[in-house]
């Protein structure tokens, strides 16, 4: 039966018996056909006789949404949800009202409630996904092994050796800031060479000749130091930090190997 024919048959039934509950079906058919004003009038006339007919009140609320009368529509749908909290059509109508008003978080909450009742509705799922992207900030990506970047930084700092204080310096207080290491300048002895230098012999300005110690082989010098120069504290700390990092990464690799075993 064509929609127009079905509407005419229902209209005749309601006109013949104004107390007939067929008014609810007639109002819904009118709404779907785009005859919104007649649908609203039919709902209100029938609800005056059957005020507890919730499906007719849902139709009235949805028809009012079509005319953008959102406050009146929300009142009708809220009346339905007070008696039937899981009425899917009423929940979707409330969600649409919030959506039209730009209240996206409230709309998302209502659409999710509707999706919980209609899990296989692809249109609802698409709407929820779209609003979630617009409303909720993206979650930070988790670092390897479930650690965030901040957690990894804290974990690494636990393995970095503290910088030793300068010789003779007092121990710092627990609340004092970390000292800044300054590489000491090498101090050259004040000597004056007398005559042509002999191999392995140095002469001070006063006193007998003093033997010069043999130069330390390059492979025995601290990293980053030249012969006769003290080691660079900054470079030593960097080497210790690198060694600690390598140990920490080796431990993570060993843990992963154990888990995969």
C-alpha positions as CSV (number, residue, x, y, z in Angstrom):
1,X,0.0,0.0,0.0
2,X,1.3,3.4,-0.9
3,X,2.1,5.9,1.9
4,X,-0.6,8.3,0.8
5,X,-3.2,5.5,0.8
6,X,-2.1,4.3,4.3
7,X,-2.3,7.9,5.6
8,X,-5.8,8.3,4.2
9,X,-7.0,5.1,5.8
10,X,-5.6,6.1,9.2
11,X,-7.0,9.6,8.9
12,X,-10.5,8.1,8.3
13,X,-10.2,5.8,11.3
14,X,-9.2,8.7,13.6
15,X,-12.0,10.9,12.2
16,X,-14.5,8.2,12.7
17,X,-13.3,7.5,16.3
18,X,-11.3,10.5,17.8
19,X,-10.5,8.3,20.8
20,X,-8.8,5.7,18.7
21,X,-5.1,5.0,19.5
22,X,-4.6,4.9,15.7
23,X,-3.8,8.6,16.0
24,X,-0.2,7.7,17.0
25,X,0.4,5.7,13.9
26,X,-1.2,8.4,11.8
27,X,1.0,11.1,13.3
28,X,4.2,9.1,12.7
29,X,3.2,8.4,9.0
30,X,2.5,12.1,8.6
31,X,5.9,13.0,10.1
32,X,7.8,10.6,7.8
33,X,5.9,12.0,4.8
34,X,7.0,15.5,5.7
35,X,3.6,16.8,6.8
36,X,5.0,18.1,10.1
37,X,2.3,20.5,11.1
38,X,-0.5,18.0,10.7
39,X,1.6,15.4,12.5
40,X,2.0,17.8,15.5
41,X,-1.7,18.6,15.5
42,X,-2.6,14.9,15.4
43,X,-0.3,14.1,18.3
44,X,-1.6,16.8,20.5
45,X,-5.2,16.0,19.9
46,X,-4.6,12.3,20.7
47,X,-2.4,13.0,23.7
48,X,-5.1,15.1,25.2
49,X,-7.1,11.8,25.4
50,X,-4.2,9.4,25.9
51,X,-1.5,11.4,27.8
52,X,0.5,8.2,28.7
53,X,0.9,7.1,25.1
54,X,4.7,7.4,24.9
55,X,5.3,6.5,21.3
56,X,3.0,9.4,20.3
57,X,4.9,11.8,22.5
58,X,8.2,10.6,20.9
59,X,6.7,11.4,17.5
60,X,5.6,14.8,18.8
61,X,9.1,15.5,20.0
62,X,10.8,14.5,16.8
63,X,8.3,16.5,14.7
64,X,9.1,19.6,16.9
65,X,12.8,19.1,16.2
66,X,12.0,19.2,12.5
67,X,10.5,22.7,13.0
68,X,13.6,23.6,15.2
69,X,11.4,24.1,18.2
70,X,14.0,22.5,20.4
71,X,12.9,23.6,23.8
72,X,9.4,22.1,23.3
73,X,10.9,19.0,21.7
74,X,13.3,18.5,24.7
75,X,10.4,18.8,27.1
76,X,8.4,16.1,25.3
77,X,11.3,13.7,25.1
78,X,12.4,14.3,28.7
79,X,8.8,13.3,29.7
80,X,9.2,10.0,27.8
81,X,12.7,9.3,29.3
82,X,11.3,9.9,32.8
83,X,9.0,6.9,32.4
84,X,11.2,4.9,29.9
85,X,14.9,5.6,30.4
86,X,15.9,3.2,27.6
87,X,13.6,4.5,24.9
88,X,16.0,4.5,22.0
89,X,14.1,7.0,19.8
90,X,13.8,9.5,22.7
91,X,17.5,9.2,23.5
92,X,18.5,9.8,19.9
93,X,16.1,12.8,19.8
94,X,17.7,14.3,22.8
95,X,21.2,13.7,21.3
96,X,20.1,15.5,18.1
97,X,18.8,18.5,20.1
98,X,22.2,18.9,21.8
99,X,23.9,18.4,18.5
100,X,21.9,21.1,16.8
101,X,22.6,23.5,19.7
102,X,26.4,22.9,19.4
103,X,26.6,21.2,22.8
104,X,28.8,18.5,21.5
105,X,29.9,16.8,24.8
106,X,26.3,16.4,25.8
107,X,25.4,15.1,22.4
108,X,28.2,12.6,22.5
109,X,27.1,11.3,25.8
110,X,23.5,10.8,24.5
111,X,24.7,9.2,21.3
112,X,26.9,6.8,23.2
113,X,23.9,5.9,25.4
114,X,21.9,5.2,22.2
115,X,24.8,3.1,20.8
116,X,24.8,1.0,23.9
117,X,21.2,0.0,23.1
118,X,21.8,-0.4,19.3
119,X,25.3,-1.7,19.0
120,X,25.1,-2.7,15.4
121,X,23.8,0.7,14.1
122,X,26.5,1.9,11.7
123,X,25.1,5.4,11.5
124,X,25.2,5.8,15.3
125,X,28.7,4.4,15.4
126,X,29.9,6.8,12.7
127,X,28.3,9.7,14.6
128,X,30.0,8.7,17.9
129,X,33.4,8.3,16.3
130,X,33.1,11.7,14.6
131,X,32.1,13.6,17.7
132,X,34.7,11.8,19.8
133,X,37.4,13.0,17.5
134,X,36.1,16.6,17.8
135,X,35.4,16.6,21.5
136,X,38.0,14.4,23.2
137,X,41.7,15.2,22.9
138,X,43.9,12.5,21.5
139,X,45.6,10.3,24.0
140,X,49.4,10.6,24.3
141,X,51.2,7.7,22.5
142,X,52.6,5.2,25.0
143,X,56.4,4.8,24.9
144,X,58.1,1.4,24.4
145,X,57.3,-1.2,27.0
146,X,54.3,0.8,28.2
147,X,56.4,3.7,29.5
148,X,55.7,7.3,28.7
149,X,58.5,9.7,27.7
150,X,58.4,11.3,31.1
151,X,58.6,7.9,32.8
152,X,61.6,6.9,30.7
153,X,63.4,10.1,31.5
154,X,62.9,9.6,35.2
155,X,64.0,6.0,34.9
156,X,67.2,7.0,33.0
157,X,68.0,9.7,35.5
158,X,68.1,7.0,38.3
159,X,71.0,5.3,36.5
160,X,73.1,8.4,35.8
161,X,75.9,8.7,38.3
162,X,76.0,11.9,40.3
163,X,78.8,14.4,39.5
164,X,81.5,14.2,42.2
165,X,82.0,17.5,44.1
166,X,85.4,19.3,43.7
167,X,88.2,18.2,46.0
168,X,88.0,19.9,49.4
169,X,84.5,21.2,48.8
170,X,81.9,20.9,51.5
171,X,79.1,18.3,51.0
172,X,76.1,20.1,49.4
173,X,72.9,20.4,51.3
174,X,70.0,18.1,50.1
175,X,68.1,21.1,48.9
176,X,71.0,22.9,47.3
177,X,71.2,23.0,43.5
178,X,73.6,20.7,41.7
179,X,77.1,22.3,41.3
180,X,78.4,23.2,37.9
181,X,81.6,21.4,37.0
182,X,84.4,23.6,35.8
183,X,87.5,22.0,34.3
184,X,90.6,23.1,36.3
185,X,93.4,24.7,34.3
186,X,96.7,22.9,34.3
187,X,99.4,24.6,36.4
188,X,102.8,24.8,34.9
189,X,105.8,24.7,37.3
190,X,107.8,27.9,37.3
191,X,111.1,26.6,36.0
192,X,113.9,28.0,33.9
193,X,115.9,25.8,31.6
194,X,119.6,26.3,31.9
195,X,121.7,25.5,28.9
196,X,120.8,22.9,26.3
197,X,118.3,20.4,27.7
198,X,119.7,16.9,28.2
199,X,117.4,13.9,27.5
200,X,115.4,13.1,30.6
201,X,117.0,15.9,32.7
202,X,115.3,19.2,33.7
203,X,117.1,22.0,35.6
204,X,115.2,24.4,37.9
205,X,116.3,27.9,38.4
206,X,117.8,26.8,41.8
207,X,118.8,23.4,42.8
208,X,120.3,20.3,41.3
209,X,119.0,18.7,38.1
210,X,115.7,16.9,38.5
211,X,114.9,13.8,36.5
212,X,111.8,14.2,34.2
213,X,109.4,11.2,34.5
214,X,108.9,9.3,31.4
215,X,105.8,10.3,29.4
216,X,102.8,8.1,30.0
217,X,101.8,6.0,27.0
218,X,98.8,7.3,25.1
219,X,96.8,4.2,25.8
220,X,97.1,4.8,29.5
221,X,95.8,8.4,29.5
222,X,92.3,9.2,30.6
223,X,89.9,9.7,27.7
224,X,90.1,13.2,26.3
225,X,93.4,14.1,28.1
226,X,96.7,15.0,26.5
227,X,100.0,14.1,28.1
228,X,100.6,16.3,31.2
229,X,96.9,17.5,31.3
230,X,94.3,16.5,34.0
231,X,91.2,14.6,32.8
232,X,88.1,16.6,31.8
233,X,85.4,16.1,34.5
234,X,82.7,16.9,32.0
235,X,83.9,14.2,29.6
236,X,84.2,11.7,32.4
237,X,80.6,12.4,33.5
238,X,79.4,12.0,29.9
239,X,81.2,8.7,29.6
240,X,79.7,7.5,32.9
241,X,76.2,8.6,31.7
242,X,76.7,6.7,28.4
243,X,77.8,3.6,30.3
244,X,74.8,3.8,32.6
245,X,72.5,4.2,29.6
246,X,74.0,1.2,27.8
247,X,73.5,-0.9,31.0
248,X,69.9,0.2,31.2
249,X,69.2,-0.6,27.6
250,X,70.9,-4.0,28.0
251,X,68.6,-4.7,31.0
252,X,65.5,-3.8,28.9
253,X,66.8,-6.0,26.1
254,X,67.3,-8.9,28.5
255,X,63.7,-8.4,29.9
256,X,62.3,-8.5,26.4
257,X,64.2,-11.7,25.7
258,X,62.9,-13.4,28.8
259,X,59.3,-12.4,27.9
260,X,59.7,-13.8,24.4
261,X,61.2,-17.1,25.7
